[in-house]
């Protein structure tokens, strides 16, 4: 049972690593297409997904180490916090970065979100 928890934890962290890599790739492409501000915008979009997901994964990993494992309530509270943090990060990016390329931001956001789907579909991952 403990080994299965460890494998699940590693899968969560690999999914986050895939999100980071996908964000860097889309930021590089946005940089080629829209310049420096496009790259930064795409990176901000990806970071708005990656950072809350990282904290959520750490929290779930810590909860799974407790006797009895993570409770459904801990999962739902963590999911709510993740969504709230994503919205807050997007709002902060929109208000603080004046040279935002909105298409690049959305591309970074969508690619980071869909990277998890690739991780779930890939058996070698």
HELIX and SHEET records of a PDB file:
HELIX    1   1 UNK A    2  UNK A   34  1                                  33    
HELIX    2   2 UNK A   36  UNK A   64  1                                  29    
HELIX    3   3 UNK A   72  UNK A   96  1                                  25    
HELIX    4   4 UNK A  102  UNK A  121  1                                  20    
END                                                                             
